[in-house]
Structure formats: structure tokens, C-alpha cells
Amino acid sequence: MGRNKFSQREIEIIGKLLRRKMAGTRFQQKMVRHTLRTTFEFNIADFNIQGKAFGPEDLEECVRRGRIQILDDATIDAMKQRHAEKRQRDEALRQAEAVASGDAVDWQEVQRQWDEYYKNNPEEQPASE
């Protein structure tokens, strides 16, 4: 599930992308959908009727009905920041769990140990190119 709260500027850009999607080739449509998902966290499937093309008019209808909320830029920026921090915490937790279970290696710790070893044993350090 993507976002349903956007700034007015984002809604305008999403509308332009949807117009481009409606007029584009299959490949261009895929690229627009990818941009909508990755840049704006806007998933068409969250708002459209399955099997029906979602265009700029549908976007306006979602805004009018309140399915998509328009908030000020500062609120949207704060929301994005909180979301990014949560993703970062979740990724760190996943990495820690993988390291603890032996499914992954903590490469930062390995690098620290490597650096410490060569700091204490400079004669064994490989020749640089």
C-alpha cells in the first residue's frame, strides 16, 4: 500500500505523469507506473477499479472524494522523513537479525577488524597499486 497524502505540487506532477501514461506506449506506461511507485509511493491499484485505466480524471475524483488528501509541503516533508527513518530502522533490525542468525555477515565489523589488524601489523599490509 502506498501513500494517500500528497502535496499540491506532487498531485500536479502525478497528474502529468498519468496523462503521459494514458498517451504512451506499453513500455512508457510501465516506466510511468514505476516512477509513480518509487518516487511518489503512489500505487494506482490503491485507487482504481481493477481492469479500468486510471487517468488524471480519476486522480481528481479521488482528491474530490477525499481518498487522496492534499496537505502542505512541510507536513508531507515531515511525513517522508519519519517514513525514511522507519525504513532505516527496519533495515538495521533485519540486518542485525540476519547477522545474529548467521545468514549474513556484518561487513562494517569485518572492515573494522581488518583495519585494526593492519594497523597493528603494518608489515603484512598488501602493497597498494
Beta strands, then each sheet from edge to edge (+ up, - down):
strand 1: 5-6
strand 2: 69-70
sheet 1: 1+ 2+
end
